[in-house]
C-alpha cells in the first residue's frame, strides 16, 4: 500500500510544476492586472508548501486515531476563505457580505476537523455546519451577492458568475468526498488521493481560470485594487444591468 507521505510528496511535486507555470504565465499578463493574480498565486504557493511539509512529516499530530496534518489544515483555513473572497470581490460586495464569505468557509473547514477528531452528536453537528454552510454560500451567491454584481461591468459580472459556479461545484464535490471518507467509505489511501486531487484541482483550476480571464476586470473602477471597492460603489446602490442567467 502506498503511504500517505508518498501521496503528499507526489502532490507537492505537481504543485511545484503548477507554481512554475503560473509564474511564467504571470509574466505575460499586463501589469495593470497582475495585482489581481498575485493573491491567487499566493494561495497555490501556500498550499504547495503545506503539502511539502506534510510529506516530510512536519506538523502531523494524531488525535483520537485521526492524523491531523497541521500545515494542510492551516493552508485550507487560508485558501478556502480567500478563494470565496476573490469571487465575492469580483461582484463588488459590501463589507458585510465580504466578511460572511470569509467566515463561512473558515468555519466549515474548522468544523470538518472537529468532526474528524470527535464522535457522536458533536461530529454530527460539525458535519451539519459543513454541509449547511455550503448551502448558505449557494444561497448568498445566487441572491444578495448576485444583486451586488449588478453594479460592476458586464464583463466583470460574467467573470464573477463563472468563478462562483466553479467554486460551488468543485468545493461541493470535495465536501461530498470528505464526508464519505470520514464515514469510512474510503480507505486511508483512497481518501488521501481524492483529497489531494480535489484540493489541487480547486486551487490550480481557479488560478488558471482567473489568469485566463483577468483582463475582464474593470481596472478603471478597481484602480486601487478590488479591496477598495468594498463599501464603495455598492454602498451607494447598484445598477440594474442584466447579467447572465443562472
N, C-alpha and C positions, 0 to 999 in steps of 0.2 A: 504493500500500500504506500502510495506517495504521501509524504508527510506534509503537514500544513506549511512548514517552513519552506519547503520546496515550491509550493504554490505561491507563497508570498514572494519568494525570490524571482520566480518567473514573471509575476505581476510587476515587480519593481523594474525588471528589465524592459518590459513593454512600456511602462511609464517613462523610462529614460528615453526610449525611441520617440514616444509621443511628444515629450517635452522638447526634444531637439527639433522635431518637425514644426512644432508651434513657434519656437523661437525663430526659425528660418522664415516661416510664414509671416511672423510679425514684422520682419524687416521689409516686407513687400507691401505692408499696409500703410496708407498715408498717415503722416504724423498726427494730423488732427483727430484721428480715430483710435490711435494706439492706447490712449488713456482708458478706453472702454474695454480693450482686450486684456490689459495687464492684470486686472483683478481676477479674471477667469483663468489666465495663465498661472497666476499665483495659487489658485485652488488646486490645479493639476500638480504643481510643484510640491505643495504641502502634502498632498495625498501620496505622491511618489516617495517622498522622504519617509512618511509614516509607514508605508508598506515595506520599505527597505529596513527600517528599524524592527518591524515585526519579523522579517525574515532572519534578522540577526538575533532574535530572541530578546531584544531590549524592551523592557516595559511591559512584559506579559505577566499577569497575575491570575491565579486560579481562585475563584470564589464559588463555593458550593458546586465544585466539579465543572464549572464553566470557565473557560480560559478567556479572560478579557485582555485584548491587545490594546493597551492604553494609547500608543501612538495613533492607531487607526481610529480609535474612539474620539480622540481629540481632533483628528483630521476630519472626521464625519461631522462633529459638532461645529466645525468651521465651514465645511464645504456645503452642506445642505442648506443652512440658512443663507449662505452667500449666494448660491445659485437661485434660490427663490427670490432673494432681494434684487438680483440683477433683473429678473423677469418683471418684478414689480416696478422697478425704477424705469424700465422701458415704457411703462404705462403712465409715468408721471404722477405716481400716487402721492398722497399727503403723508405726514409723519405718522399718523395713527395706523394706517394700512401698512406702511413700511415696517413699523415695529411689529405688527402682527405677523407679517410674512417672515420675519426673523425668529420670533419667539416660538411659533408653532412647530417648525421643523426641528428646532433645538430641543423642544420638549418631547417630540416624537422620538428622536434618536436616544435621548436620555431614558425615556420610558422603555424602549426596547432592551437596553442593557439591564435595567431594573427587573424587567420581566424574565430575562435570561438567568439572573442570579437568585431569583426568589421562586415562589411557587404559590399554588392555591389562589385565593382571592386577589392578593396583591398582583400576581402575574397577570391575571385576567383583566384587572383594571388597567394595568400598564399597556396590555395589548389593545384594549379599547381606546386608550389615548392615542396609540399609534395609528389605528385604522380610522377613528373618528377625526383625528387631526387632518388626515389626507382628504377626507370628505369635506371638512370645513374649508381647506385650501381650495378644493374644487369649486365650492360654492362662491367663495370670495373672488376668485379669478374669473368666474363666469358672470359675476354680478357687479359688486362695488368696484373691483379693480378694472373690469372691462368698461364700466361707465367712466372711470377716471381716464382711461386710454383714449377717450374721445377728444381729449384736449391736446393730443400730440398729432404730428403729421401722419398722413395716411401710411407712408412707408414705414415709419417707426411703429405705428399701431399694428401693422401686419407682422413686423418683426416680433413684437411683444406677443401677439396671438400665436405665432409659431413656437416661440420659446416656452410659453406656458403650456401648450399642448404637449410639447416634447417632455417637459418635466413631469407633468401629470401622468403621462403614460409610463415613462421609464421608472420614476420613483414609485409609482403604483405597482409596477412589476417587482421591484426589489422588496417592497413591503410584503407582497404575497410570498415570494420565495423565502424571505427571512422568517415569516411566521410559520411556514411549512417546515423549515429547518428546525425551528425552535420546538415544534411539537413532535419532532423525531421522525419526520417523513424521509429526510435525507441523512446519510451518514456524515461524519465529520469531513471527509474528503470532498464529497459532492457539495456539501454546504459551503466549504471554503472556496471551491472553484466557482460556484454560482455567485457568491458574494463578491469575489474579486472581479469576475467578469462584468457583473452589473454595475459595480462601483466605477470601474474603468470606462464602461460604455457611457454612463451618465456624465462623467467629468470630461472625457475626451470628446464625446459626441456633442455636448453643449458647447465646449470650447470651439470645436470645428465649425459648428453652426454659427456661432457669433462671429468668428473670424471671417467666415464667408459672406456674412450679411451686415457687417458692422457699418458699412457706408450708408445703410438705410437710416441710421440715427441722424436726427436733425441737429447737427452740430451748432447751427445758429441759435437754436433755442436752448441748447445744453452747453454753451460755450465754456462755462466754468466746471463742467463735469455733471454727470447725472445726479449726483447728490444735491447739487444746487437747485434742482427742480423741486425737491421736497418742500412743501409748504409755499411754493411759489405760485405758478400758474394755476394749479388745481385749487388752491385756497380761494382764488378769485372766481372759480367756477369753470367748468369745462364746456367745450363746444358740443354741438350735436352732429358732428360729421359722422356719416355711417362708416362702419368698418366691415371686415369680413364676417360672414355669417358663421355661427357656431355649427 
